[in-house]
Amino acid sequence: MERIKQGGPEKNHKKNEHIGKLFVRDRLELFFDENKPYYETGLFANAMKEKLPSDGVVAGTGKIDERKAFFIASDYTVKAGSIGKFHGEKILRMQEAAIRGRRPILYLIDSSGGRIDESGGYHVEKYSGGKIFYNHSVLSGRVPQIAVMYGPCFAGTAYMPVFSDFNIMVNKIAGMAIASPRMVQMATGQEVDVEELGGARMHATKSGSADFVVESEEEAAAVTKRLLSYLPDHFEAKVPEQPAVEPSRDPRGIDDLIPKDPNKPYDVLALIESIVDGDSFMEVKKDYAKELVVGFARLDGKTVGVVANQPKVKGGTIFPESADKGAKFVWACDAYDIPLLYLCDTPGFMVGTKVEQEGILRRGRNFIYASSNANVPKMCVIVRKAYGAGIYAMAGPAYEPDTTIALPSAEIAIMGPEAAINAVYANKLQAIEDPKERAETMQKLRDEYRAGYDVYKLSGDLVVDDLIVPSELRNELISRYDTFENKEFPLPRKKHGTIID
């Protein structure tokens, strides 16, 4: 047992150290209470016959802040963490244990992929490496799946993090792609390195496949622990709670934070910090599609998922990428029964040839679909602009929020006044030769248009449920979430929808 726990040969340990990576058993100490697993399974896999300690993967359970979790951790000192028959079977067994045991599962991935010398039909057999992704799919939405990547992962092992709920990548060391740079060159003639092809920063900023990028293994463990603190053990378990903390920004400053001019930018993160418990906001995919902010926070000690338009980036307009980002986050929150808070301030979906070619309708539909089907407690706060179909994605009144709150700065309309006046009265305005008269007429038309969506009028017409004093927003939300804590709102019976988010 002691020999097996030493891992692969000394030369491989030295290679690990040269890269700057921890040995897998030292890595596990960063994650678990008392710096050790709760128990380990499959220690002797392939260790006697082939002398491949544990067949290159450590598997078992551990305690994180007194909560139990399953784990699978690649041992890069054994055949570069590659997946062979018994290695793959250990992964499958731990996934199936997580299905039965209903605990979160961590994938600590540092693997070069499947072993070519063991290929044959292994990757497609009924109980083999190919079933890993089947199990990922069955686990999805049942228990939280978190992947942490410590090295380049190609082909099969690159799918494991993208099948997980959240993916954490160690910067400048981790990478993932459907094929290695060598295979890319053979197939296409393109010469590319790992960083450009599938590095952490690329996936964080361009593909959106990385939820968090960290600079060290210690930070990877800390982010994982913090993330788990917002998630339940399984989809029917209670979401963890913490003692309530006052916001890090005074809620009385919200009035001054939101500009009167609907087109003037401000940082929605400051608004979030004025609402949620101090230092509780954990932003997800913060470097991707920055016009939409998503993340976990606590409100009076209870977990909520925040979805907020970011007016300081592209005016808070929803692009194809931000639609994907919103849809995935909303879907994850709904899967684990985490209440949703929407902070709406958007001119709507982006228009134009480029976004149409990128599938703005299809991807925007996914965001609307996720918000429509989410039946957790959800609140929509119309902070300022709510134009066009943007309010649909942000769980507006027709999308069954438990309440729609408006601030005095709110504007709900098909489009902004400038666009509306130009669309309806363009010919009339062009016919006015005197510039002064044209400007006066335009202003008059704008004022008349604005009067139609005056927030006090909309409140009186019950388009929104309540008009709230900004400084009272936090307290109002706490009261409303508390009221809907036992929410039951079953959707019409069906097998499943035909729209995939």
C-alpha positions, 0 to 999 in steps of 0.5 A, a space after each residue: 500500500 505504501 509503495 502504491 501511494 508513492 505513485 509513478 517512477 521518480 523521473 515522472 515526479 521530477 517532471 511534475 515538479 519541473 512543470 510546477 504541479 503537485 503530486 496528486 496525493 499532495 494536491 488532495 490535501 488542499 481539498 479535504 478536512 484533516 488534509 486527507 480523503 475520508 476513504 479511498 477505493 480501488 487502490 490496488 487497481 492494476 498495481 500488481 500485474 502491470 505495476 501501474 499504481 492505482 492505474 493512474 487515478 486516485 478515487 474515493 470520498 473526502 470531507 469539505 467543511 464537514 460535507 462529504 464529496 466523491 472525487 476522482 483525481 488523475 496521477 500524472 506520474 503514472 503514464 501521464 494520467 492516461 486512461 486505461 481499462 481499470 482507470 476508466 472503470 474506477 471513474 465509472 464506479 465513482 460516478 455511479 457511487 455519486 448517483 446512488 450516494 447523492 453527493 457532489 463529485 469532483 474531477 481533478 483532471 491531469 490526464 493526457 487522455 486515453 491510452 492508445 496501447 489499450 485502445 481496441 474497442 475499449 472506448 466504445 464497450 458498454 462498460 468502458 471509457 465511453 460510458 463516462 459521458 453517459 454517466 456525466 449526463 445522468 449525473 447532470 442536475 442530480 448532484 453538483 459536478 465540478 471539474 478542476 484542470 491541472 494540465 493539457 487535456 485532449 479528446 476524451 478527457 477534454 469532454 469531462 470538464 465541459 460535461 461538468 456543471 463548473 470548470 476551474 482551470 489553472 492558468 498557463 498549465 491547464 488546457 483542453 481541446 478536442 485534439 492536441 496541437 500535433 493532431 491539429 497539425 496532422 489534420 489541418 496543417 495548422 501550427 498552434 500551441 496549447 495556449 492558443 488552441 485551448 488555454 485557460 484564458 482562451 476558454 475563459 474569454 472566447 469559448 466560455 468553457 471555463 467558469 473560473 481561471 486560477 493562478 495556483 493549485 491552492 487557489 483552485 482548491 479555495 475556489 472549489 470549496 467556496 463554490 461548493 458552499 453555495 451548492 446543495 449535496 443533491 437536487 432535493 437537498 437544502 441549499 446551505 445557509 450562512 449567518 446573515 451579513 450586512 452589504 459591503 455597500 450602503 443600500 441607501 446609496 442606490 439612488 445615487 448609483 443609478 444615473 437618471 439618463 437611461 443611456 449613461 453607464 454604471 457598474 452593476 457590480 456596485 448595485 449587487 454589492 448594495 443588495 447582497 450580503 457583504 463579500 458574498 458575491 461569487 461571479 461565474 464566467 466573469 471574463 466571458 460576455 461581460 455585458 451580462 453578470 452572473 454569479 452566486 451570492 447570499 441574501 440574509 444568509 441564503 444562497 441566490 443566483 444573480 443574473 444582471 445586465 451590465 450597463 458599462 459593457 455594451 450598454 447591457 445589450 444581450 449578445 449571442 454569447 451572453 444569451 448562452 451564459 445566462 441560459 446555462 447559469 439559470 438552468 444550473 440554478 434551477 436544477 439545484 433549487 437555487 432562487 434567482 434574482 434578475 436585475 434588468 437594465 438592457 436595451 434588448 438583444 443586439 441586432 445586425 448581420 453579424 449576430 444573426 449569423 451567430 444565431 442570436 435568435 436561437 441562442 436568445 431563445 435558449 435564455 428565454 427558455 431557461 428563464 421560462 422553465 425555471 420554477 425556483 423562487 425568482 424575482 425580477 427587478 427592473 432597475 432602468 431599461 427594459 426594452 424589447 425582448 430583453 425583459 423576456 430573458 430577464 424573467 419579466 412579468 409574463 415569465 412567471 416571476 414571483 414578483 416584478 419590482 420596479 425602481 423609480 428609474 425603470 423604463 419598460 417599452 418596445 424600444 427606446 424613445 430615439 429608436 421609436 421616434 425614428 422608426 415611426 416618424 422618420 418621414 415626418 421629421 425629415 419633412 420639417 426644414 427648420 432645424 429648430 422646429 425639427 428638434 422641438 417636434 422630436 422632443 415633443 414626440 419623445 416626451 409623448 412616447 415616454 409618457 406611455 411607459 411612465 413607471 408610475 402609470 405602469 405601476 398603477 396599471 399593475 404591469 409591475 407588482 410594486 414600485 420600490 424605494 431603492 434604499 429598501 430594495 434589499 429588505 423587500 427582496 429578503 421578505 419576498 424570498 422568505 415568503 416564497 421559500 416553500 414555493 411549489 409551481 409545477 409546470 404542465 406534464 411532459 417528458 421534456 421540452 424540445 429546446 436544448 439550452 
